[in-house]
Amino acid sequence: MELNAVLGLAAAFTITFSAIGGAYAQGKAASVALEGIARNPAAADKLFTPMIIALALIESLVIYAFVIAFLIKPAL
Amino acid sequence: MMRLFTLALSLIVPSAALAAGYTHIGPIAAQLGVKEHILTFIFVSTLFVIAGLIYRAKVSGTKNPIIPDIGITFRNIFEAMGQFIYNLAVNIMGEESTKKYYTVIMFFFALIFANNCIGLIPGFLPPTENFNTTLALGTFVFIYYNYQGIRAQGLWGHIKHFMGPVWYLAILILPIELISHGVRPLSLGLRLKGNMEGDHLVLSIFSGLIPYIVPIPFYIIGLFVCFMQAFVFTLLTMVYISLATAQHDHDEEHAH
């Protein structure tokens, strides 16, 4: 196989799998936070900030994979 | 007025030229010999300084500056933003730390938000799309919180933070702590850069496909992402400063 084909496939698979993992983890974090807000609506403000921190930290791992995918993709 | 201005700007350049990579500041930057993201950053900063001077003039013109105006005015937007970040900082850092570090925190939030948002106007590239800008901002946060930590607790007290809770585990914990601290400016920079580049790419591709009604949801997502990335950057800065300058009078456990 030529080099450009392998690099293209690698870039596509990188972003695909990291998006799957990232979406699953963010769904778990958001669902637990929403459940906490549903049990105790007065605590919504105190739960919001840590939920946002958690979502952004999980998303940053997906962003690292996106940056790598952009670095290794071959110029078409 | 602002809507008219944006509409006028977006009508002047046809969408085919925008899709091919034309920006308003590109030719000016090429003529002056500086890079485009630096010139856009200087442009946004100049706009911000002018906005700050206008705000100062409006505040000094009123008799009692504590009472806010009625409705949405120029002054109220800045004060709402300032109050939002102030409440957040009081929740994370406590009252007296907020008074010391509020200026720098508000500076980061406002600057990053403005720089992100200028990418939404067709014909401008956000300067935070370039890794150089975001790495510089991340490095500044790193230097700032280390400097404040050394100032608050002395050099030996700051280094003792890296050793962990007990002395006989220090030889294991010290490399982990050093690596995790060293990665912080990189992670701050990469997060901001990746989000801005991905968002601008999606926006430009969809605007290139169907330039008229369909990009509106992408603009809404773009505004949300701009605000959220500035918010997360500011939040992490506050957490790092509070971790570095935490006083050990009362028994609080360190979250590493």
Boltz contact constraints between the chains, C-beta under 6 A:
constraints:
  - contact:
      token1: [A, 56]
      token2: [B, 232]
      max_distance: 6.0
  - contact:
      token1: [A, 60]
      token2: [B, 191]
      max_distance: 6.0
  - contact:
      token1: [A, 63]
      token2: [B, 191]
      max_distance: 6.0
  - contact:
      token1: [A, 63]
      token2: [B, 194]
      max_distance: 6.0
  - contact:
      token1: [A, 66]
      token2: [B, 194]
      max_distance: 6.0
  - contact:
      token1: [A, 67]
      token2: [B, 194]
      max_distance: 6.0
